[in-house]
Amino acid sequence: MTQTYCTQSDIEAIWPPADLVASVDDDVSGTLSATETGYITRAIERAANYLNSRLELRYRLTDLAANTWCRDANAAIAAYWLSTRRGAAAPAQL
């Protein structure tokens, strides 16, 4: 299981929740299905895997579990990937 550092709430802290929902709301219903929520979960996992592949070269990942930099980086990378999943450019803040 992938060690992740952030939650959906951490992404919403740096990217408006409405924009997050719009990035994965494929049926444009305004609410997220289990599949659409899974896109967010998967983006968090992918971003954590990306971080972990680099961090594990220097650190024990268990030592980083509560690291705030890792939380913020995990959230930023996941938000970036979600914002670009349909081929659009990422917002400037990401």
matplotlib code that plots the C-alpha trace (Angstrom):
import matplotlib.pyplot as plt

x = [0.0, 1.3, 2.1, 0.2, 0.6, -2.5, -6.3, -8.9, -9.2, -5.6, -6.1, -9.2, -7.0, -5.0, -7.5, -11.2, -13.4, -15.7, -12.7, -11.7, -15.2, -15.3, -12.0, -13.4, -17.2, -17.3, -21.1, -21.5, -24.0, -22.5, -22.0, -19.3, -19.9, -17.7, -15.7, -15.2, -14.2, -11.8, -10.0, -9.1, -7.9, -5.9, -4.3, -3.3, -1.7, 0.1, 1.5, 2.6, 4.3, 6.1, 7.3, 8.2, 10.3, 12.6, 12.4, 13.2, 16.6, 17.5, 14.9, 12.9, 9.4, 8.0, 9.9, 8.0, 4.5, 3.6, 5.8, 4.0, 6.2, 5.3, 1.6, 1.8, 3.8, 1.5, -1.6, 0.0, 1.1, -2.3, -4.1, -1.9, -2.6, -6.3, -6.4, -4.7, -6.5, -8.6, -5.7, -6.2, -3.4, -3.1, -4.2, -1.4, -1.6, -0.8]
y = [0.0, 3.4, 5.8, 9.0, 12.3, 14.3, 14.0, 15.5, 18.3, 19.2, 19.6, 21.7, 24.0, 25.0, 24.6, 25.6, 22.6, 23.5, 23.3, 19.9, 18.5, 19.9, 18.2, 14.7, 15.2, 13.4, 13.1, 16.8, 15.9, 18.3, 15.4, 12.7, 9.1, 6.5, 6.2, 10.0, 10.1, 7.3, 9.6, 11.9, 9.0, 7.6, 11.0, 11.3, 7.8, 8.5, 11.8, 10.0, 7.2, 9.9, 11.6, 8.3, 7.1, 10.1, 10.5, 6.9, 7.4, 9.6, 9.0, 6.3, 6.9, 6.0, 9.0, 11.3, 10.2, 13.5, 15.8, 18.9, 19.5, 16.0, 16.8, 20.0, 18.5, 15.5, 17.8, 20.1, 17.3, 15.5, 18.8, 19.5, 16.0, 16.3, 19.8, 18.5, 15.2, 16.4, 18.1, 21.6, 23.7, 23.8, 26.9, 29.3, 28.6, 25.0]
z = [0.0, -0.9, 1.9, 1.1, 2.8, 2.0, 1.8, -0.5, 2.1, 1.6, -2.1, -1.5, 0.7, -2.4, -5.1, -4.9, -4.1, -7.0, -9.4, -7.9, -8.4, -12.0, -12.8, -12.1, -12.6, -15.9, -16.1, -15.1, -12.4, -9.8, -7.4, -7.4, -8.0, -6.4, -9.7, -9.8, -6.2, -7.0, -9.5, -6.6, -4.5, -7.3, -8.1, -4.4, -4.6, -7.9, -6.5, -3.3, -5.4, -7.4, -4.2, -2.5, -5.4, -4.9, -1.1, -0.3, -1.8, 1.2, 3.9, 5.6, 4.4, 7.8, 9.2, 6.7, 7.5, 9.3, 7.4, 6.3, 3.3, 2.0, 2.7, 0.7, -2.1, -2.4, -2.5, -5.1, -7.5, -7.2, -7.9, -10.9, -12.3, -11.7, -13.3, -16.5, -16.8, -19.7, -21.5, -20.3, -18.9, -15.1, -13.3, -12.4, -8.7, -9.3]

ax = plt.figure().add_subplot(projection="3d")
ax.plot(x, y, z, "-o")
ax.set_aspect("equal")
plt.show()
